[in-house]
Amino acid sequence: MISTAIRLARVGSVSELVAAALLGLGFPCLMLAALIPNPWFFAAAAVVTYVADQFLHRRNSYLLNRLGKVRAGLPMRFLVRQLLLILLLARMDMAQDQIFYATVACFLLLFGISAPHGALATLIRLRRTMPISTRNVDLTPLRIPDSPPRWLLNRSAEKMQHLDIPAMAGILAAVAAGEDAIGYVGMAVTLGLAVLYTLALVPFLRRSRIVPKAPVVLKALGTWLGEYQPTTMLYFSGSKESAYQVNMWLDTMARIEGRPLIVLREQNLMAQLNPTAVPVVCVPGGVHMMQMDLSSVRVALYPANVGKNIHVLRMATMKHVFVGHGDSDKIASINPFSKAYDEVWTAGRAGRDRYALADIGVRDEDIVEVGRPQLAPIETWTGKPRNPVPTVLYAPTWEGWDDKPGNTSLILAGENIVRRLLNAEPPVRVLYKPHPFTGTRSAKAKAAHLRIKSMVEKAAVERAVDPRWQAKAAELRAEQAAARAELVRIEAELAEMSGPARPGSDDAEVSRDALADPVCEAETAALRDAWNAAYWRTFGWWEHRVIVGNEPRLYDCFNEADGMVSDISSVVSDFIASGKPYAVADSAGLGAEEFRRQNTAVRAAVILSNSAEETDELLAAIFDAGADTLAAARRELKEYLLGPDEPSSIERFSAAVRDLAERAEARNQRLEQQQADPDAAVAKSLAPDVPAAG
C-alpha cells in the first residue's frame, strides 16, 4: 500500500511521502487555525508546512514539479500562508489595528522586492552561461572570472521566499504577547534581509564578473581546435541515464593513436561523465555545433543512433563509424540507420552475420571486426567458484520502447528467477543489478523491479540471522568495519579530486579549471580500484545484495560472480568474455531451439522459461565443472562474438582507426586536387580507359 502511494505521488521514499502528506494537511490546518482563530495552532501548522516544504526541496522531490503544474508552486504556497496570517489577524478583531496594515504592507513589499531579486538572479545566471562546456580544454585566453558564491544563487528564489519567516514569527509572537513592537521588529528584519539579499547580487553584473559573450567563447574554442588539431572524435547525444554509453568508451579513446576529442550534446551529461584526460567539449546548440571547425578530424565514432548525429554526419571531411554501446542480438544492433555511416564496427564475426541476415542495406565490405576493447578488465573463469558460497548475478535489461515480452525478463520471469536462486540448495549468493533505464517507460517493469528488490533485501535480512553464517559473520565483523571505513575515506578523496576546485563553482568556472592532470588521473584510477576491492569486503561472501548506480561497475560484478542470468542484451555478449556459465531468459516463450536460432549469444547458454525451472542446470555447472556441458560451446562462441584474443582488441581497434583516417585523408587530398584544377579532373573522368600493354 505504501509503495503504491509512493508511486502515485511520484516521490522517492517513505520520508518524502510523509513530508508530502504533512504539507498537504498543513495548509488546511492553517486555514482552520485562522478561522477559529487560534494563533498557537496556526504557529504549529506553519512550522509543519515550512519544514515539510524545505525537506522536499532539499530532496529535489518530483512532487514539487507536480505542484507547480497545478498552480501550487513555491510562490503560491508562501502567498497562501501569508494571506492566511492576515485572515487570522482579521478574525482576531485586529483589522483596524496598525499592525494589521503593517503586515499587509510588509508582505506586499516583500513580493515587490522578490521581482527585481529574481530578475537579477536570472540575469546573472544567463551572463554566466557559455554556449559550450569543456573539460581538459585550455580556456585561459577567455579570462573567465570566479562564479558568485554558492549561497547567493543556489535556490535563490526559495531563500527569498523563506525570508518571510522573521515577519511571520514576529507577528505571531506579537499577537500572543500583545506587544506590537515584536511584530514590527520581525517585519523590519524580513524587509531588511530581502533588500540586502537583492543588493548583494548587483556587483556580479559588472563586466569583470561575467563570462565573455558567445561569439568570443566560440572563437576561443576554434583557436584551441586549430592548435590541438583533433584527429579522432567520439560524438554522443543522449539523456543523463544513457551516460554509461559514452563512459564505456573513455578508456579506449585515451589509448588510441592520434589526438582524440569527445563531443557531447547535452549539458546534463557533463556531470555524469567519468574522469578522463581526453579533451571534452559539450555543445548543446545545433548551430554552434555545425559552426565548429572540425576540419582536422578524420574519424568520427558514434556510440548511439540518435537524431542529433545528423549535425556531424553532414561533414564530409571525416569518415563516420557506428561503434555502438554493446554487441547483442537486440533490434538496436541492426538499426537501418546504420546505413548512414561509412563503416559499422562490430566486435566479431557474429555482428557481420547479424547485418547480413537482417538485410537492411549495410554492405559487408563496410563492416569491420574490431573486438571490444572495454572487456579487458573482465577476468577469465578458473572453473570453480571464488568463495564457498557461489555468486549468481541477475542483470536483466530494461523494458525497451515497446511492450514486447522478449525485451526483459523482469515482468514475466524475474520473480521466478530470483525466487529459485534465493531458495537454491546448496545455497548461492544473489547480486541483483538492474539496467539503469529499468522502469523509465513501463509501470509494470518498475513494479516488478521493486518486488524483486524487496525479495532480495528480505532474503539478505533472513540470511543475516541464519545460524549457518553466524560464526563467519562474527569472524569477519572487524574486517568489514575496516572496509566500510576505507570506503568512506576513498569516497572523500575521490570527491575532493573529482569535484570543482572551489565549492559552488558554476559550469563556466569548472570549464576554466578542469584541465588534464595525468598524476591526478592515475591516482583516481587507483582509488576507484581500491574502492571496488573494499566494497566487496564490506559484506560477507554469502550475503545477497541489490546493486544500483554506477558503482560497483558492471564488469566488477562480472568478476565477483560465478555465473549470470540475463536477457538478450550486450550484457550477455560481454559476460561471455569471462567464460563463466550463464543463462538467458526466453521471456517471449519461443522455445529453446527457436530462441537459440534467433539469438546468437544464447547458443552456449542455459535457456530459462518464464517459470525458471531450468535454473538448476545453471547452478550445477557453477558448482561442478564436470556438469558444465556447455564449456566448450562458450569458448567457441566467445571467439565468434568477440573475435580472437590475438591481436588484442585495442590493437585491432587502433588499426581500424588508423586505416580509416588514412582513407579519409586520401579522399580530402583528392578532392583538393580536383578543386584546384577542375578542368583536369573533368578531362581525366572523360578519358577512355586504355588497356594495359601485353
N, C-alpha and C positions, 0 to 999 in steps of 0.2 A: 504493500500500500504506500509506504514511504517512497519507494523507488518510483512508483507511478506518479506521485505528487512532484517529485524532483524532476521527472521527465516533462510533465505538463507545464511546470513553472519555468522550465529551462534554466535551472540552477545547477551548480556543480557539486553540491554536497548537502548533507543534512543541516549543517550550520547555516548555509545560505538560505535554505528553506525556512529555518526558524527565524532568521533575520527578516526575510520577506514577509512572513506571517506577522511578525511584530510591527513591521512598517505598515502593513495593510490594516491592522487593528488599531494602531496608534492614532491615526487621523480621525476615525470615528470617535475614539475616546476623547480626543482634543475637542471635537465639536460638542460632545456630551458634557464635558467639563465646563466649556464656555457657556452652554445653555443653562446649566444647573443654577448658578455658577459656582465653581469650586476651584480656587487658584492652586491648591495643593495637588488636586487630581490633575489639573491642567499641566502643572510643572512636571509631574511624574510622566505623563503621556508624552510631553515634549521631549524629555530626556530619552525616552524609548525610541522615538522617531529619529532623533539626531544620531543616536548610537547605531541603530539599525541601518540608517542611510549611509553613515560613514563606513560601516563594516562592508556593505555591499559594494561601495566604491573601491575600497581597498582590495577587494577580491575580484574586481573587474567583472562583476556578475552580469551575465547577458540579460538578466531581468531588468536592469536599468535601461537597456536599449529598448526593451518592450514597453516600459513605462513611458519613455519618450514618444513612442509611436502612438500611444493613446492619450497624448496631451497631458501626461502626468510626469513630465521631465523634472529635472533638478530645479529650475527657477519656479515652476508652478508649485512644487511641493513646499518650497520655502515661502512663497507668496501666500498660499493657503494657510500655513501655520501663522504667519503674521496677521492675516485677516481674522483668524480665529482668536488671536490675542486681543485684537481691537474689539471683537464681539464680546469677549469676556469682560473687558472694561465697561462696555455699554450695559451689559446685563447686571453689572455691579453698581449701576447708577452713577457711573463716573463719566458719562458722556459730556457733561458740562464742565468737567474739571480740566484744568490746564494741562495736566499730564496726558489726558486723552488726546488733545490736539497735538501735543508734542510727539506722542507715539506715532500718530498718523504722519506727521511731518518727517519724523526720523526715517520711517520705512520708505516714504516717497523719495527722500534724499538718497537713501542707500540704493534704491532702484535706479535713480538718476546717475549716481556715481558708477554703478555697475556697467552702464553703457560705454562710457569712454574707457573704462578699465578693460572691458572685453575687446574693444576696438584696438587698443594699444597692444594687448597681448597677442591678438591675431596678427597685427601688422608686424610685430617683432618676429613672430614665427615665420611669416611669409618672407621677410627680408633676411632671415637666417636659412632659408631653404635654397639649396642649389639644384640645378637641373640634373646633377649626377651625384652619385655617392661612390667612393672609391676605397680600396684597401691596397696597400703596397704601391701606391702611385704618388710620386713626389709633386705636391701641390704648393710648394714653398713660394713660387712666384705670386700666388694669389694673396698671400699675407692674410689668411683667414684669422679673424680675431677670436678670442675665447668666447664661448657661449655664455649667456646670462646664468646666474646661479640657479641651481635646480629648484630651490624653494620658490623662486619668483614666477616661473612659468608652469611648473608641473601642477596639474589640476588647478589652474588659476581660477577658473570660474567657480569651482567647488569651494575653494578657500574664500573667495569673495562673498559667496552666499553665507558661509558659516560665520562671517563677521557680525551677523545679526545676534549671535549668542550673548554678548555682553548686554545688548539692549533688552533682549528677552528676559535674561536673568535679572537685570536691574529693575525692570518694570514689574515683574512678578514679586520680587523682594519688596519693592515699594508698596505694592498692593497689600502684601501680608503684614508689613511693619507699619503701614500708614505714614511712611516717610517718602514724599515725592522726590526728595533730593537724591535718593538711591537710584531711582529710575533715570533721572537726568544725567547722573554720572555714567550709568550704563550706556545710555544713548550717545553721550559725548565720546565715550571710548569706541563705540561702533563706528561712528562717523569719522572720528579721527584716524582710526586704523584704515578705514576704506580710502580716505584721502591720501594717507601716507603710502598705502599699497599701490595706488594709481600713480603717484608721483615717482615711486621707485622704478617704474617701468620706463619713464621718459628718457633717462640717459642712454638706454640701449637702442634708441632710434638714431643716435648720432652715426654719421658716416663711418667713423672709426670702429663701430661695434657691429656693423652689418657685413654680410658677405658680398663679394662682387656680383654684379648682375650676370644674368645667364650668358650673354654673348662673350663676356670676359672669361667666364669659367670654361665655356666650351672651347674658346681659343686656346686657353692654357692646356686643356686636355689634348687638343690637336697638336700642340707643340710637343707635349710629352710623348704622344704616339709617334710623332715624326722622329723623335730621338730614340725611343725604345725599339721601334720597328718590329712589332709582334709578327710572328710567322704562323702560329697555330692558335686558333681561338675555340674555346668551349662556350657555346651560346645556349642560354637556358631561360625559359619563362615558365612560371607556374605559381601555385599557391604556396604559402609557407609550409603547409603539410607535405608538399612534394619536394622539400629541400633535400631530402635524402637522395633524390635522383641526381642532383649535382654534386652533393658531398661525396658520393661514391667515386667520382672522377678526379677529385682534388689531388690525390697522391699520384695518379697516372699523369696528370698534367704537369706535376712538378718534376717528373722523371723523364719526360720525353725530350728529344733534342730540340734545339732552336729556342725561340723566345715565346713562351706561352702567354695567353691572355684569357681571362674568364669574363664574359659579359652576361650580366643578369638584367632582367627587365622589370622586376617588381621590388620595390623598396623593402617590403617585409621579409624578403629572402636574406637580406644582409645580416639580420640578427640571428638567422638560423644557420648561417654558413660556418662550417668548421674552420679552425685556424689553418692558414695556408700562406706560403711565401710567394705564391703566384699572384701577379697583379690582377685585381678585380675591379671592374667598372660596372656600376648599375646605372642604366639609362632608361627611366620609365617612359619618357616621351618618344613616340614613334618618329616624329620629325627630327628630334635630336639624334635618334639612333641612325637614321638614314643620312644624316649630315656628318657622321663620324668618319674620319679618314682612316679606313682600314685597308688601304691600298697595298700595304706590305704583307697582309695576311694571305697565306696561300692555301690553308686548310681550315675549314670551319666544321666543328664537331657538334652534333645535336643529340642530347640525351632524350628528348621528348618531341613528339609530333604535336605542335601547338600552332595556333593561328599567327602568333607574332613572329614565327620563323620566317614569314614572307619578307619581313623587313631586311633580312640578311640574304635570303635566297636570291634576291634581285641583283646581288653584287657578283658580277661575272669574273672579277679578277681572282677569285678564290674557288677552290673545289669544295663542295658541300657533301658531308658524310653523316649518315644517321648511325649513331653508335648505340642508342637506346639506353635503358637503365636496368637491363637484365635480359636474360635469354630464356624464353619459355614458350610453351605451346598456346599461350593466350592469343586471342584475336589481335591484340595490340602488337604482337610480334610480326604480323603480316598485314599491317595497315597499308592500304593502297596509296596513301600519302607518300610512302617511301619512294615512289617513282619520281618525286620532285628532286631527289638528291642525285649527285653524280655517282656516289657509291653507297652501299649499305654494308657495314662491317658486322659480322657475326662472330660468335665465339668459336664454333666448329662447323663441321660438315652438316650437322643437323639443321642449322639455320639456313644454309644454302638450299637443302632439300625442302625445307618448310616453304620457302618462297616459290620454289618450282611447283610444288603440289598445289599451292594456293592460286597460282596462275593469275597474279594481279598486275602483271606488266613489269615487274622488276627483273631485268635481264641477268642471266647467270654470270656474264662477264663483269657485271657491276657489283658483284658480291665478293668481299674479301674476308677470309677467315683469320682473325687476329687473336683469338683466345679471350680470356677475361683477366686482365692484369689485376683487378681488385681481389682476386681469390688467393693471392699469395699468402695472406695471414691464416688461411684455413689449414689446420693440422690434419694429417692423414691418420686414419684409424689404425690402431695397433692390433685390433682383432679381439680385444677384451675390454670390459668396462673400466672406466677410470677409477671408480670407487666401489666399495662393497655393495652399495645400492645403485644400480644403473640409473641414468638420467634420460628421460624422453622429452624432447622438445615438441610442443604443439604450436605450430606457427601458421595459422590459416591466413589466407589472403582476404581482401575486403570484398564487399558485395558487388562491386562494379557499377556500371552506369545503367544496367537493366536488371530485371528480376529473374534471369535465367538461373535455375537451380545449380548448375555446374560452376557458377562463379566462385562460390565459397562453401565450405563445409559447415560453417558456423550454424546456419539456421536449421538444416535438416539432420546433420550428423554430429555437430560439435559436442553437444552434451553427452551423447552416447560414447564418443571417443574418450572424452575426459573421464567419464564415469568408469569406463573399463580400465583406464590407466590407473586411476586412483584406487581401484579395488583389486588391482593385479596382485597375484601371489605366485612366486616371490614378489616382494614389493619393488616398485620403481619410484623415482622422484619425478615429478611433473613440472616442467617450466612452460608457462603459457605466455607467448609473446604474439599478440595480435598485430595485424597490419595497422600502420598509423592512420589510414583512411577509414578504418572499421566504424560503421555506424554513422558516417557522414551523410549517407543518402538514404539508407534503409532503416526504418524504425525496428523492423524485425531483427535485422543483423545486430543493431545496437542492444536490443533486449537480450538476444542470445549471448552476446559478449558479456553483458552484466551478470547473467545467470552463471556462465562458465567461470567468470572471475570470482563470483561468490562461492561456487563449488570448490575451487582450488584453495581459496583463502580459508574456508571452513575446514577442509581436509588438512591444511597446514596446522591449524589450531589443534585439531584432534591428534595429529601425529606428534605435536609438541608435548603432549601429556601421555603418549603411548609408552608403557613401561619398557618396550624393546629398545627405545632410544635414550632413556633417561641417563644411563651411565655414560654414554658417549657425549651427551649434551653437557653433562657436568664437567667432563674432561676437557671439552673444547670451549667452555664458557669464557675463560680468561683470554684465550686466543681470539675469540670472536669479539670480545670487548676491545681488545687492542686493534683488531682490524677495523672496527667501527670508528675508533679514534683516528686511525690512519686515514680513513675515508674523509672525515671532517677536515683533517689537515690538508689533504691533497686537494679537496674541493675549494678550500680557502685560497690555496696557492694558485689553482687554475683560474679562479675568479679574479684574482689580482693580476694575473698575467694576461688574461684574455679581455678583461674589462677596459674601459676607457682610461686614459692616463689621468684624467680628472673626473671625479664623481659628478654625474649630472651633465656630462658633455652631450651636446646635440650632435646630429649626424655630420654637420659641416666640420665641427671640431674633430670628431673621430676620423673623418676622411683625411683631415690635415695631419693627424698624428699617427695613423695606422700604417706604419712603414715596416717592411720586412726586416726581421731580426733573426738571422739563422740560429744564433745561440738560444734565443727565446723559443724558437720553433722546436729545436731539439729537446729542450727542457720540457716543453709542453707535451711532446710525444712521449717522453719518458714518464711523465706524470700520469698521462692517460693510461699507459700500460700498467703502471703501479696501481692506479685506481681500479682497473679491471681485476688485477690479481687480488687486491684487498677485498673487493666486493664479494667475490665467491667465498672468501673466508669468513664473512660476517654471518653466515648461517650454515647449518650442517649439510653434509652431502646427502642427507635423507629428507631434507625439508623442501616441500613444494614452494613454488614462487610464481607470482604474476609479474611479468616484466613489461613495462610500457615506457615510452620515451626513447630518447636517443642512446642512453647508456643503461646497461651494457649494450654494446653493438651486436647486431645480428650474428656476425661471424664469431664473436666471443661466445655467444650462446651455442653456435655450432661446435666450437671446440670443447665446451663443457658437456655437451650432450653425447650420448652413446647411440642415439637413434632419433628419428624425427617423424612426425606426422604432419602433412601439409596438404595443399591443394595445387591445382595446375597454376604455377607461377614461377618466376625466376628464382624464388627461394629454393625450389626443388632442384633446379639445374645447378645452382651454386652449391647446395649441400652435397651433391654427387661428387664434388671435388674432394670431399673428405673420405669417400669410400665406405662410409658407415651405412648400416641398414636404414631403410626409410619406407614409409607407407604414404600413399596418396588416396584421398577420399574421392570415390566416384559418386559425387552428390547428385548427379543427373540420372543415375541409375542405368547407365549404358550397358553394364555388364563388363566383367574383367577383360574379355577378349576384345570387344569393340573399343573399350576405354584405352587399352594398350595400342590398338591400331591407330586411333585418332591422336594419341599424345605420346610423342617420342620419349619424353622424360620419365614416363612411368613403366617403361619396358623392364626395368630391373627393380620395380617397387612391389611391395605388398599392396594389393588393391583392397580398399575398405569399402564395404557397402555402408548405407546410412545407419545400419544397426551396429556397425563397427565390430561385428563378431569375429572378424579376421585378425583382430589386434594381437591375439595370442601368437600368431605366426611371426609377427614383427618382434615380439618380446623374446620368443625362442631364439631368433637369430642374434639378438643382442646378448642374451645370457650365454649362449653356446655357439662357438664358431662352427662346430660340426653340424649344427642345424641351420646354418646360414646357406641355403641353397642358391641364393642369388648373388653371391660374392663375385663370381666370375663375370656374370652379366653386368654388374655395376662397373667393373674395371673396363669392360668393352664399351659400355655406354658413356663412361666419362670421357674417353678419347673422342667418341663420335660427337658428343655435345660440346665439349670444351677445347678440343684439339689436343695435339701431342704435348708432352711435358717439355720436350726439347725441339727447337729452341724455346726459351721461356716466352710467356705471353707478352711481357713488356718489350722483349726484343722484336717479336713479330709486329706488335702494335707500332713501335717506333719505326720499323722498316716500312710499314704501310704509310705512315705519316710522311716519311722522307720521300718515298716513291711518288705519292700523290702531289706533294709540294713541288717536286721537280717537273711533273707534267703540267701543273698549273703555271709554273714559271715559263716553261717552253711555250705554252699557249699564249701567254701575255706577250712574250717577245715576238712571236709570230704575228700577232695582231698589231704590235707596234710597227713592225716592218711593213705590213700591208698599208697601214695608215700613213707611213712616211712616203711610200711610193705606190699609190693606188693603181696607177696605170700598169706597172709591172705585175702587180698582183692579179689584175684582170687578165692581162696577156698570158700569165702563167696558167690561170684557170682555164683559158680557152684553147691553149696549145694542145694539139693531139698527142696522145701517148706514142712514144717511139719505142718499138720493140727492141729488146736487148740484142746485141750482135751475137751471131752464132746460135 
